[in-house]
Amino acid sequence: MRRELFVAPVLFLTLALAGCGEDPPAPAEGGARVAIEVGAGGYDPARVEATAGEPLTLVFTRVTEAGCGDEVVIASQDIRRSLPLNEAVEITFTPEESGDLRFSCGMDMYDGTIVVR
Protein backbone atom coordinates (compact mmCIF):
# COMPACT_ATOMS: atom_id res chain seq x y z
CA MET A 1 0.00 0.00 0.00
CA ARG A 2 2.78 2.48 0.88
CA ARG A 3 4.62 1.74 -2.34
CA GLU A 4 1.48 2.51 -4.37
CA LEU A 5 1.10 5.85 -2.58
CA PHE A 6 4.65 6.77 -3.57
CA VAL A 7 4.56 5.42 -7.14
CA ALA A 8 1.39 7.25 -8.20
CA PRO A 9 2.67 10.81 -7.54
CA VAL A 10 6.07 10.01 -9.07
CA LEU A 11 4.40 8.55 -12.16
CA PHE A 12 2.10 11.57 -12.45
CA LEU A 13 5.01 14.02 -12.15
CA THR A 14 7.06 12.08 -14.69
CA LEU A 15 4.22 12.08 -17.22
CA ALA A 16 3.46 15.75 -16.62
CA LEU A 17 7.07 16.74 -17.21
CA ALA A 18 7.35 14.52 -20.29
CA GLY A 19 4.38 16.30 -21.80
CA CYS A 20 5.99 19.69 -21.44
CA GLY A 21 7.50 20.84 -24.71
CA GLU A 22 10.24 23.36 -25.08
CA ASP A 23 9.19 26.97 -24.91
CA PRO A 24 9.35 28.78 -28.23
CA PRO A 25 12.48 30.84 -28.67
CA ALA A 26 12.25 34.31 -27.10
CA PRO A 27 12.63 37.31 -29.40
CA ALA A 28 16.07 38.86 -29.77
CA GLU A 29 16.48 42.24 -28.12
CA GLY A 30 14.54 44.55 -30.43
CA GLY A 31 14.26 41.89 -33.15
CA ALA A 32 12.90 38.52 -34.16
CA ARG A 33 13.87 34.98 -33.22
CA VAL A 34 13.04 32.04 -35.48
CA ALA A 35 13.50 28.31 -34.79
CA ILE A 36 14.55 26.34 -37.88
CA GLU A 37 14.62 22.54 -37.93
CA VAL A 38 17.17 20.90 -40.20
CA GLY A 39 15.92 17.53 -41.39
CA ALA A 40 16.72 15.05 -44.15
CA GLY A 41 14.83 17.20 -46.66
CA GLY A 42 16.21 20.59 -45.71
CA TYR A 43 15.06 23.53 -43.58
CA ASP A 44 11.69 23.99 -41.89
CA PRO A 45 10.76 26.75 -42.31
CA ALA A 46 12.82 27.49 -45.41
CA ARG A 47 11.53 31.08 -45.61
CA VAL A 48 12.06 33.59 -42.81
CA GLU A 49 10.93 37.22 -42.71
CA ALA A 50 13.02 39.95 -41.11
CA THR A 51 13.12 43.72 -40.84
CA ALA A 52 16.10 45.72 -42.09
CA GLY A 53 18.02 47.30 -39.24
CA GLU A 54 16.58 44.97 -36.56
CA PRO A 55 18.47 42.04 -35.01
CA LEU A 56 17.48 38.58 -36.21
CA THR A 57 18.29 35.39 -34.33
CA LEU A 58 18.01 32.11 -36.21
CA VAL A 59 18.03 29.00 -34.03
CA PHE A 60 19.02 25.98 -36.12
CA THR A 61 18.51 22.46 -34.75
CA ARG A 62 19.64 19.48 -36.83
CA VAL A 63 17.38 16.53 -36.03
CA THR A 64 18.85 13.79 -38.23
CA GLU A 65 22.20 12.52 -39.44
CA ALA A 66 20.69 11.93 -42.89
CA GLY A 67 21.46 14.51 -45.54
CA CYS A 68 23.97 17.32 -45.61
CA GLY A 69 22.60 19.57 -42.86
CA ASP A 70 25.63 19.43 -40.57
CA GLU A 71 26.62 22.98 -41.47
CA VAL A 72 24.77 26.21 -42.30
CA VAL A 73 26.15 29.04 -44.41
CA ILE A 74 24.85 32.59 -44.84
CA ALA A 75 27.42 33.70 -47.40
CA SER A 76 26.27 37.31 -47.72
CA GLN A 77 26.83 37.77 -43.97
CA ASP A 78 30.12 35.80 -43.96
CA ILE A 79 28.57 33.27 -41.53
CA ARG A 80 29.41 29.54 -41.44
CA ARG A 81 28.46 27.36 -38.45
CA SER A 82 28.56 23.65 -37.66
CA LEU A 83 25.24 22.13 -36.56
CA PRO A 84 25.79 19.29 -34.08
CA LEU A 85 23.00 16.73 -33.98
CA ASN A 86 20.09 17.68 -31.66
CA GLU A 87 21.77 20.88 -30.41
CA ALA A 88 20.32 24.35 -30.95
CA VAL A 89 22.78 26.72 -32.61
CA GLU A 90 21.94 30.42 -32.46
CA ILE A 91 23.02 32.83 -35.16
CA THR A 92 22.29 36.50 -34.53
CA PHE A 93 22.95 39.30 -36.99
CA THR A 94 21.30 42.50 -38.19
CA PRO A 95 20.34 42.58 -41.86
CA GLU A 96 21.03 46.14 -43.03
CA GLU A 97 19.19 46.30 -46.37
CA SER A 98 15.93 45.04 -47.85
CA GLY A 99 16.15 42.03 -50.14
CA ASP A 100 16.57 38.28 -50.02
CA LEU A 101 19.43 36.62 -48.13
CA ARG A 102 20.12 32.98 -48.91
CA PHE A 103 21.18 30.38 -46.38
CA SER A 104 22.34 26.90 -47.32
CA CYS A 105 24.08 23.77 -46.14
CA GLY A 106 27.83 23.49 -46.55
CA MET A 107 27.38 21.45 -49.76
CA ASP A 108 24.93 24.03 -51.18
CA MET A 109 22.18 21.41 -51.55
CA TYR A 110 19.69 22.65 -48.91
CA ASP A 111 18.66 26.26 -49.14
CA GLY A 112 16.43 28.80 -47.50
CA THR A 113 15.64 32.48 -47.80
CA ILE A 114 15.56 35.37 -45.35
CA VAL A 115 13.22 37.98 -46.78
CA VAL A 116 14.30 41.36 -45.41
CA ARG A 117 11.76 44.21 -45.60
N, CA, C and O atoms as a GROMACS GRO file, in nm:
protein
  468
    1MET      N    1   0.082  -0.118   0.000
    1MET     CA    2   0.000   0.000   0.000
    1MET      C    3   0.087   0.126   0.000
    1MET      O    4   0.059   0.219  -0.076
    2ARG      N    5   0.191   0.131   0.083
    2ARG     CA    6   0.278   0.248   0.088
    2ARG      C    7   0.349   0.271  -0.045
    2ARG      O    8   0.363   0.384  -0.091
    3ARG      N    9   0.392   0.163  -0.107
    3ARG     CA   10   0.462   0.174  -0.234
    3ARG      C   11   0.369   0.236  -0.339
    3ARG      O   12   0.413   0.320  -0.417
    4GLU      N   13   0.245   0.197  -0.342
    4GLU     CA   14   0.148   0.251  -0.437
    4GLU      C   15   0.127   0.401  -0.414
    4GLU      O   16   0.111   0.476  -0.509
    5LEU      N   17   0.127   0.444  -0.289
    5LEU     CA   18   0.110   0.585  -0.258
    5LEU      C   19   0.228   0.668  -0.308
    5LEU      O   20   0.212   0.784  -0.346
    6PHE      N   21   0.346   0.608  -0.309
    6PHE     CA   22   0.465   0.677  -0.356
    6PHE      C   23   0.474   0.673  -0.509
    6PHE      O   24   0.510   0.773  -0.570
    7VAL      N   25   0.441   0.560  -0.570
    7VAL     CA   26   0.456   0.542  -0.714
    7VAL      C   27   0.360   0.632  -0.791
    7VAL      O   28   0.398   0.688  -0.893
    8ALA      N   29   0.238   0.646  -0.746
    8ALA     CA   30   0.139   0.725  -0.820
    8ALA      C   31   0.182   0.871  -0.838
    8ALA      O   32   0.179   0.920  -0.951
    9PRO      N   33   0.223   0.943  -0.732
    9PRO     CA   34   0.267   1.081  -0.754
    9PRO      C   35   0.392   1.092  -0.841
    9PRO      O   36   0.404   1.184  -0.922
   10VAL      N   37   0.485   0.998  -0.825
   10VAL     CA   38   0.607   1.001  -0.907
   10VAL      C   39   0.572   0.978  -1.053
   10VAL      O   40   0.624   1.046  -1.141
   11LEU      N   41   0.483   0.883  -1.080
   11LEU     CA   42   0.440   0.855  -1.216
   11LEU      C   43   0.369   0.977  -1.275
   11LEU      O   44   0.395   1.015  -1.390
   12PHE      N   45   0.281   1.039  -1.199
   12PHE     CA   46   0.210   1.157  -1.245
   12PHE      C   47   0.307   1.269  -1.280
   12PHE      O   48   0.295   1.331  -1.385
   13LEU      N   49   0.403   1.296  -1.192
   13LEU     CA   50   0.501   1.402  -1.215
   13LEU      C   51   0.586   1.372  -1.338
   13LEU      O   52   0.614   1.462  -1.418
   14THR      N   53   0.626   1.248  -1.354
   14THR     CA   54   0.706   1.208  -1.469
   14THR      C   55   0.629   1.231  -1.599
   14THR      O   56   0.684   1.285  -1.695
   15LEU      N   57   0.503   1.190  -1.603
   15LEU     CA   58   0.422   1.208  -1.722
   15LEU      C   59   0.395   1.355  -1.750
   15LEU      O   60   0.394   1.398  -1.865
   16ALA      N   61   0.372   1.431  -1.645
   16ALA     CA   62   0.346   1.575  -1.662
   16ALA      C   63   0.468   1.645  -1.721
   16ALA      O   64   0.454   1.728  -1.810
   17LEU      N   65   0.586   1.612  -1.671
   17LEU     CA   66   0.707   1.674  -1.721
   17LEU      C   67   0.739   1.629  -1.863
   17LEU      O   68   0.789   1.708  -1.944
   18ALA      N   69   0.710   1.504  -1.895
   18ALA     CA   70   0.735   1.452  -2.029
   18ALA      C   71   0.646   1.521  -2.131
   18ALA      O   72   0.685   1.536  -2.247
   19GLY      N   73   0.529   1.563  -2.090
   19GLY     CA   74   0.438   1.630  -2.180
   19GLY      C   75   0.471   1.775  -2.204
   19GLY      O   76   0.413   1.838  -2.292
   20CYS      N   77   0.562   1.829  -2.128
   20CYS     CA   78   0.599   1.969  -2.144
   20CYS      C   79   0.697   1.982  -2.260
   20CYS      O   80   0.804   1.922  -2.258
   21GLY      N   81   0.660   2.059  -2.360
   21GLY     CA   82   0.750   2.084  -2.471
   21GLY      C   83   0.841   2.200  -2.439
   21GLY      O   84   0.824   2.268  -2.337
   22GLU      N   85   0.937   2.222  -2.527
   22GLU     CA   86   1.024   2.336  -2.508
   22GLU      C   87   0.947   2.463  -2.537
   22GLU      O   88   0.860   2.466  -2.624
   23ASP      N   89   0.980   2.568  -2.465
   23ASP     CA   90   0.919   2.697  -2.491
   23ASP      C   91   0.969   2.747  -2.625
   23ASP      O   92   1.082   2.717  -2.664
   24PRO      N   93   0.886   2.822  -2.698
   24PRO     CA   94   0.935   2.878  -2.823
   24PRO      C   95   1.048   2.977  -2.794
   24PRO      O   96   1.052   3.038  -2.688
   25PRO      N   97   1.138   2.992  -2.890
   25PRO     CA   98   1.248   3.084  -2.868
   25PRO      C   99   1.196   3.225  -2.837
   25PRO      O  100   1.098   3.269  -2.896
   26ALA      N  101   1.262   3.294  -2.744
   26ALA     CA  102   1.225   3.431  -2.710
   26ALA      C  103   1.280   3.526  -2.816
   26ALA      O  104   1.383   3.497  -2.876
   27PRO      N  105   1.214   3.638  -2.839
   27PRO     CA  106   1.264   3.731  -2.940
   27PRO      C  107   1.399   3.790  -2.901
   27PRO      O  108   1.429   3.809  -2.783
   28ALA      N  109   1.479   3.818  -3.001
   28ALA     CA  110   1.607   3.886  -2.977
   28ALA      C  111   1.575   4.027  -2.929
   28ALA      O  112   1.467   4.079  -2.956
   29GLU      N  113   1.667   4.088  -2.860
   29GLU     CA  114   1.648   4.224  -2.812
   29GLU      C  115   1.617   4.316  -2.930
   29GLU      O  116   1.703   4.342  -3.014
   30GLY      N  117   1.493   4.365  -2.937
   30GLY     CA  118   1.454   4.455  -3.043
   30GLY      C  119   1.440   4.389  -3.179
   30GLY      O  120   1.436   4.459  -3.280
   31GLY      N  121   1.434   4.257  -3.186
   31GLY     CA  122   1.426   4.189  -3.315
   31GLY      C  123   1.345   4.063  -3.308
   31GLY      O  124   1.265   4.044  -3.216
   32ALA      N  125   1.365   3.977  -3.405
   32ALA     CA  126   1.290   3.852  -3.416
   32ALA      C  127   1.381   3.733  -3.387
   32ALA      O  128   1.503   3.740  -3.399
   33ARG      N  129   1.317   3.623  -3.350
   33ARG     CA  130   1.387   3.498  -3.322
   33ARG      C  131   1.306   3.387  -3.388
   33ARG      O  132   1.186   3.375  -3.365
   34VAL      N  133   1.372   3.306  -3.471
   34VAL     CA  134   1.304   3.204  -3.548
   34VAL      C  135   1.374   3.070  -3.530
   34VAL      O  136   1.495   3.059  -3.551
   35ALA      N  137   1.297   2.968  -3.491
   35ALA     CA  138   1.350   2.831  -3.479
   35ALA      C  139   1.341   2.764  -3.616
   35ALA      O  140   1.236   2.768  -3.681
   36ILE      N  141   1.451   2.702  -3.659
   36ILE     CA  142   1.455   2.634  -3.788
   36ILE      C  143   1.504   2.492  -3.765
   36ILE      O  144   1.613   2.471  -3.711
   37GLU      N  145   1.424   2.395  -3.805
   37GLU     CA  146   1.462   2.254  -3.793
   37GLU      C  147   1.531   2.211  -3.921
   37GLU      O  148   1.485   2.241  -4.031
   38VAL      N  149   1.642   2.140  -3.905
   38VAL     CA  150   1.717   2.090  -4.020
   38VAL      C  151   1.698   1.939  -4.025
   38VAL      O  152   1.749   1.866  -3.941
   39GLY      N  153   1.622   1.894  -4.124
   39GLY     CA  154   1.592   1.753  -4.139
   39GLY      C  155   1.654   1.695  -4.265
   39GLY      O  156   1.733   1.762  -4.331
   40ALA      N  157   1.617   1.574  -4.298
   40ALA     CA  158   1.672   1.505  -4.415
   40ALA      C  159   1.636   1.575  -4.545
   40ALA      O  160   1.706   1.560  -4.646
   41GLY      N  161   1.526   1.652  -4.545
   41GLY     CA  162   1.483   1.720  -4.666
   41GLY      C  163   1.519   1.867  -4.672
   41GLY      O  164   1.486   1.934  -4.769
   42GLY      N  165   1.584   1.918  -4.570
   42GLY     CA  166   1.621   2.060  -4.571
   42GLY      C  167   1.574   2.134  -4.449
   42GLY      O  168   1.567   2.078  -4.339
   43TYR      N  169   1.540   2.262  -4.468
   43TYR     CA  170   1.506   2.353  -4.358
   43TYR      C  171   1.355   2.367  -4.342
   43TYR      O  172   1.281   2.368  -4.441
   44ASP      N  173   1.310   2.376  -4.218
   44ASP     CA  174   1.169   2.399  -4.189
   44ASP      C  175   1.157   2.499  -4.075
   44ASP      O  176   1.186   2.464  -3.961
   45PRO      N  177   1.117   2.621  -4.101
   45PRO     CA  178   1.076   2.675  -4.231
   45PRO      C  179   1.198   2.710  -4.316
   45PRO      O  180   1.308   2.732  -4.265
   46ALA      N  181   1.176   2.714  -4.447
   46ALA     CA  182   1.282   2.749  -4.541
   46ALA      C  183   1.274   2.896  -4.580
   46ALA      O  184   1.361   2.947  -4.651
   47ARG      N  185   1.170   2.964  -4.533
   47ARG     CA  186   1.153   3.108  -4.561
   47ARG      C  187   1.131   3.180  -4.428
   47ARG      O  188   1.044   3.142  -4.350
   48VAL      N  189   1.211   3.282  -4.405
   48VAL     CA  190   1.206   3.359  -4.281
   48VAL      C  191   1.191   3.506  -4.319
   48VAL      O  192   1.255   3.553  -4.413
   49GLU      N  193   1.108   3.579  -4.246
   49GLU     CA  194   1.093   3.722  -4.271
   49GLU      C  195   1.165   3.800  -4.163
   49GLU      O  196   1.164   3.762  -4.046
   50ALA      N  197   1.226   3.911  -4.203
   50ALA     CA  198   1.302   3.995  -4.111
   50ALA      C  199   1.282   4.140  -4.150
   50ALA      O  200   1.231   4.171  -4.258
   51THR      N  201   1.322   4.228  -4.061
   51THR     CA  202   1.312   4.372  -4.085
   51THR      C  203   1.453   4.431  -4.090
   51THR      O  204   1.535   4.407  -4.001
   52ALA      N  205   1.479   4.508  -4.194
   52ALA     CA  206   1.610   4.572  -4.209
   52ALA      C  207   1.638   4.660  -4.088
   52ALA      O  208   1.552   4.736  -4.042
   53GLY      N  209   1.760   4.650  -4.036
   53GLY     CA  210   1.802   4.730  -3.924
   53GLY      C  211   1.766   4.674  -3.787
   53GLY      O  212   1.803   4.732  -3.685
   54GLU      N  213   1.694   4.560  -3.784
   54GLU     CA  214   1.658   4.497  -3.656
   54GLU      C  215   1.730   4.363  -3.643
   54GLU      O  216   1.743   4.289  -3.740
   55PRO      N  217   1.778   4.332  -3.521
   55PRO     CA  218   1.847   4.204  -3.501
   55PRO      C  219   1.756   4.085  -3.535
   55PRO      O  220   1.636   4.087  -3.511
   56LEU      N  221   1.817   3.983  -3.590
   56LEU     CA  222   1.748   3.858  -3.621
   56LEU      C  223   1.830   3.744  -3.562
   56LEU      O  224   1.950   3.735  -3.584
   57THR      N  225   1.763   3.658  -3.486
   57THR     CA  226   1.829   3.539  -3.433
   57THR      C  227   1.764   3.417  -3.496
   57THR      O  228   1.644   3.395  -3.483
   58LEU      N  229   1.845   3.338  -3.564
   58LEU     CA  230   1.801   3.211  -3.621
   58LEU      C  231   1.853   3.101  -3.530
   58LEU      O  232   1.971   3.099  -3.496
   59VAL      N  233   1.765   3.009  -3.491
   59VAL     CA  234   1.803   2.900  -3.403
   59VAL      C  235   1.789   2.770  -3.483
   59VAL      O  236   1.678   2.719  -3.500
   60PHE      N  237   1.900   2.719  -3.531
   60PHE     CA  238   1.902   2.598  -3.612
   60PHE      C  239   1.919   2.475  -3.522
   60PHE      O  240   2.006   2.473  -3.435
   61THR      N  241   1.836   2.373  -3.545
   61THR     CA  242   1.850   2.246  -3.475
   61THR      C  243   1.846   2.134  -3.577
   61THR      O  244   1.744   2.112  -3.643
   62ARG      N  245   1.956   2.063  -3.590
   62ARG     CA  246   1.964   1.948  -3.683
   62ARG      C  247   1.909   1.826  -3.611
   62ARG      O  248   1.957   1.789  -3.503
   63VAL      N  249   1.808   1.762  -3.670
   63VAL     CA  250   1.738   1.653  -3.603
   63VAL      C  251   1.766   1.515  -3.662
   63VAL      O  252   1.710   1.416  -3.616
   64THR      N  253   1.852   1.507  -3.762
   64THR     CA  254   1.885   1.379  -3.823
   64THR      C  255   2.027   1.381  -3.876
   64THR      O  256   2.081   1.487  -3.908
   65GLU      N  257   2.087   1.264  -3.884
   65GLU     CA  258   2.220   1.252  -3.944
   65GLU      C  259   2.210   1.238  -4.095
   65GLU      O  260   2.310   1.252  -4.166
   66ALA      N  261   2.089   1.208  -4.145
   66ALA     CA  262   2.069   1.193  -4.289
   66ALA      C  263   2.082   1.328  -4.358
   66ALA      O  264   2.045   1.432  -4.302
   67GLY      N  265   2.134   1.327  -4.478
   67GLY     CA  266   2.146   1.451  -4.554
   67GLY      C  267   2.272   1.528  -4.522
   67GLY      O  268   2.364   1.478  -4.457
   68CYS      N  269   2.275   1.651  -4.571
   68CYS     CA  270   2.397   1.732  -4.561
   68CYS      C  271   2.379   1.853  -4.469
   68CYS      O  272   2.444   1.956  -4.489
   69GLY      N  273   2.291   1.842  -4.370
   69GLY     CA  274   2.260   1.957  -4.286
   69GLY      C  275   2.352   1.980  -4.168
   69GLY      O  276   2.313   2.046  -4.072
   70ASP      N  277   2.474   1.928  -4.172
   70ASP     CA  278   2.563   1.943  -4.057
   70ASP      C  279   2.634   2.078  -4.051
   70ASP      O  280   2.716   2.102  -3.962
   71GLU      N  281   2.603   2.165  -4.146
   71GLU     CA  282   2.662   2.298  -4.147
   71GLU      C  283   2.562   2.394  -4.213
   71GLU      O  284   2.490   2.355  -4.305
   72VAL      N  285   2.560   2.519  -4.167
   72VAL     CA  286   2.477   2.621  -4.230
   72VAL      C  287   2.566   2.737  -4.270
   72VAL      O  288   2.660   2.774  -4.198
   73VAL      N  289   2.536   2.794  -4.386
   73VAL     CA  290   2.615   2.904  -4.441
   73VAL      C  291   2.520   3.017  -4.481
   73VAL      O  292   2.421   2.995  -4.551
   74ILE      N  293   2.553   3.138  -4.436
   74ILE     CA  294   2.485   3.259  -4.484
   74ILE      C  295   2.597   3.342  -4.547
   74ILE      O  296   2.656   3.428  -4.482
   75ALA      N  297   2.624   3.314  -4.673
   75ALA     CA  298   2.742   3.370  -4.740
   75ALA      C  299   2.744   3.522  -4.741
   75ALA      O  300   2.849   3.581  -4.721
   76SER      N  301   2.630   3.585  -4.763
   76SER     CA  302   2.627   3.731  -4.772
   76SER      C  303   2.662   3.799  -4.640
   76SER      O  304   2.698   3.917  -4.637
   77GLN      N  305   2.650   3.724  -4.529
   77GLN     CA  306   2.683   3.777  -4.397
   77GLN      C  307   2.816   3.722  -4.346
   77GLN      O  308   2.856   3.748  -4.233
   78ASP      N  309   2.884   3.644  -4.431
   78ASP     CA  310   3.012   3.580  -4.396
   78ASP      C  311   2.997   3.493  -4.271
   78ASP      O  312   3.080   3.498  -4.180
   79ILE      N  313   2.887   3.413  -4.267
   79ILE     CA  314   2.857   3.327  -4.153
   79ILE      C  315   2.863   3.181  -4.198
   79ILE      O  316   2.805   3.144  -4.301
   80ARG      N  317   2.933   3.099  -4.121
   80ARG     CA  318   2.941   2.954  -4.144
   80ARG      C  319   2.948   2.888  -4.007
   80ARG      O  320   3.040   2.915  -3.929
   81ARG      N  321   2.850   2.801  -3.976
   81ARG     CA  322   2.846   2.736  -3.845
   81ARG      C  323   2.819   2.586  -3.860
   81ARG      O  324   2.742   2.544  -3.946
   82SER      N  325   2.884   2.508  -3.776
   82SER     CA  326   2.856   2.365  -3.766
   82SER      C  327   2.727   2.347  -3.688
   82SER      O  328   2.697   2.424  -3.597
   83LEU      N  329   2.650   2.244  -3.725
   83LEU     CA  330   2.524   2.213  -3.656
   83LEU      C  331   2.533   2.072  -3.598
   83LEU      O  332   2.502   1.975  -3.666
   84PRO      N  333   2.575   2.061  -3.472
   84PRO     CA  334   2.579   1.929  -3.408
   84PRO      C  335   2.438   1.871  -3.399
   84PRO      O  336   2.340   1.945  -3.388
   85LEU      N  337   2.430   1.741  -3.403
   85LEU     CA  338   2.300   1.673  -3.398
   85LEU      C  339   2.227   1.705  -3.268
   85LEU      O  340   2.285   1.695  -3.160
   86ASN      N  341   2.101   1.743  -3.279
   86ASN     CA  342   2.009   1.768  -3.166
   86ASN      C  343   2.057   1.879  -3.071
   86ASN      O  344   2.022   1.877  -2.953
   87GLU      N  345   2.134   1.974  -3.121
   87GLU     CA  346   2.176   2.088  -3.041
   87GLU      C  347   2.135   2.216  -3.112
   87GLU      O  348   2.161   2.234  -3.231
   88ALA      N  349   2.072   2.306  -3.038
   88ALA     CA  350   2.032   2.435  -3.094
   88ALA      C  351   2.156   2.523  -3.112
   88ALA      O  352   2.238   2.537  -3.021
   89VAL      N  353   2.168   2.581  -3.231
   89VAL     CA  354   2.278   2.672  -3.261
   89VAL      C  355   2.217   2.806  -3.300
   89VAL      O  356   2.143   2.816  -3.398
   90GLU      N  357   2.249   2.909  -3.223
   90GLU     CA  358   2.194   3.042  -3.246
   90GLU      C  359   2.288   3.124  -3.332
   90GLU      O  360   2.409   3.128  -3.310
   91ILE      N  361   2.228   3.191  -3.431
   91ILE     CA  362   2.302   3.283  -3.516
   91ILE      C  363   2.227   3.415  -3.512
   91ILE      O  364   2.112   3.422  -3.554
   92THR      N  365   2.292   3.519  -3.461
   92THR     CA  366   2.229   3.650  -3.453
   92THR      C  367   2.307   3.749  -3.538
   92THR      O  368   2.429   3.758  -3.529
   93PHE      N  369   2.236   3.824  -3.619
   93PHE     CA  370   2.295   3.930  -3.699
   93PHE      C  371   2.186   4.032  -3.731
   93PHE      O  372   2.068   4.006  -3.708
   94THR      N  373   2.226   4.145  -3.783
   94THR     CA  374   2.130   4.250  -3.819
   94THR      C  375   2.138   4.273  -3.969
   94THR      O  376   2.236   4.328  -4.018
   95PRO      N  377   2.034   4.230  -4.043
   95PRO     CA  378   2.034   4.258  -4.186
   95PRO      C  379   2.016   4.409  -4.208
   95PRO      O  380   1.926   4.469  -4.151
   96GLU      N  381   2.102   4.468  -4.288
   96GLU     CA  382   2.103   4.614  -4.303
   96GLU      C  383   2.015   4.665  -4.416
   96GLU      O  384   1.966   4.778  -4.410
   97GLU      N  385   1.993   4.585  -4.520
   97GLU     CA  386   1.919   4.630  -4.637
   97GLU      C  387   1.807   4.534  -4.672
   97GLU      O  388   1.814   4.415  -4.642
   98SER      N  389   1.703   4.588  -4.737
   98SER     CA  390   1.593   4.504  -4.786
   98SER      C  391   1.644   4.413  -4.896
   98SER      O  392   1.739   4.446  -4.967
   99GLY      N  393   1.579   4.298  -4.910
   99GLY     CA  394   1.615   4.203  -5.014
   99GLY      C  395   1.614   4.062  -4.960
   99GLY      O  396   1.576   4.040  -4.845
  100ASP      N  397   1.654   3.968  -5.041
  100ASP     CA  398   1.657   3.828  -5.002
  100ASP      C  399   1.800   3.786  -4.967
  100ASP      O  400   1.894   3.814  -5.042
  101LEU      N  401   1.815   3.720  -4.853
  101LEU     CA  402   1.943   3.662  -4.813
  101LEU      C  403   1.927   3.511  -4.817
  101LEU      O  404   1.830   3.457  -4.762
  102ARG      N  405   2.019   3.444  -4.880
  102ARG     CA  406   2.012   3.298  -4.891
  102ARG      C  407   2.093   3.234  -4.780
  102ARG      O  408   2.200   3.281  -4.744
  103PHE      N  409   2.039   3.124  -4.725
  103PHE     CA  410   2.118   3.038  -4.638
  103PHE      C  411   2.115   2.898  -4.695
  103PHE      O  412   2.018   2.859  -4.761
  104SER      N  413   2.222   2.822  -4.671
  104SER     CA  414   2.234   2.690  -4.732
  104SER      C  415   2.317   2.598  -4.644
  104SER      O  416   2.376   2.641  -4.545
  105CYS      N  417   2.319   2.472  -4.682
  105CYS     CA  418   2.408   2.377  -4.614
  105CYS      C  419   2.549   2.397  -4.671
  105CYS      O  420   2.567   2.469  -4.769
  106GLY      N  421   2.645   2.335  -4.610
  106GLY     CA  422   2.783   2.349  -4.655
  106GLY      C  423   2.808   2.296  -4.795
  106GLY      O  424   2.902   2.339  -4.862
  107MET      N  425   2.724   2.202  -4.842
  107MET     CA  426   2.738   2.145  -4.976
  107MET      C  427   2.652   2.218  -5.078
  107MET      O  428   2.651   2.184  -5.197
  108ASP      N  429   2.578   2.321  -5.032
  108ASP     CA  430   2.493   2.403  -5.118
  108ASP      C  431   2.377   2.323  -5.179
  108ASP      O  432   2.332   2.353  -5.290
  109MET      N  433   2.330   2.222  -5.106
  109MET     CA  434   2.218   2.141  -5.155
  109MET      C  435   2.086   2.182  -5.088
  109MET      O  436   1.983   2.186  -5.156
  110TYR      N  437   2.087   2.213  -4.960
  110TYR     CA  438   1.969   2.265  -4.891
  110TYR      C  439   1.977   2.416  -4.899
  110TYR      O  440   2.085   2.474  -4.888
  111ASP      N  441   1.861   2.481  -4.917
  111ASP     CA  442   1.866   2.626  -4.914
  111ASP      C  443   1.739   2.684  -4.856
  111ASP      O  444   1.632   2.621  -4.856
  112GLY      N  445   1.754   2.806  -4.807
  112GLY     CA  446   1.643   2.880  -4.750
  112GLY      C  447   1.663   3.026  -4.781
  112GLY      O  448   1.767   3.067  -4.833
  113THR      N  449   1.560   3.106  -4.748
  113THR     CA  450   1.564   3.248  -4.780
  113THR      C  451   1.521   3.330  -4.659
  113THR      O  452   1.424   3.298  -4.592
  114ILE      N  453   1.595   3.436  -4.633
  114ILE     CA  454   1.556   3.537  -4.535
  114ILE      C  455   1.509   3.656  -4.616
  114ILE      O  456   1.587   3.720  -4.686
  115VAL      N  457   1.380   3.686  -4.605
  115VAL     CA  458   1.322   3.798  -4.678
  115VAL      C  459   1.328   3.920  -4.587
  115VAL      O  460   1.258   3.925  -4.486
  116VAL      N  461   1.410   4.016  -4.622
  116VAL     CA  462   1.430   4.136  -4.540
  116VAL      C  463   1.348   4.250  -4.600
  116VAL      O  464   1.361   4.284  -4.717
  117ARG      N  465   1.263   4.308  -4.515
  117ARG     CA  466   1.176   4.421  -4.560
  117ARG      C  467   1.221   4.549  -4.496
  117ARG      O  468   1.162   4.654  -4.520
   0.00000   0.00000   0.00000
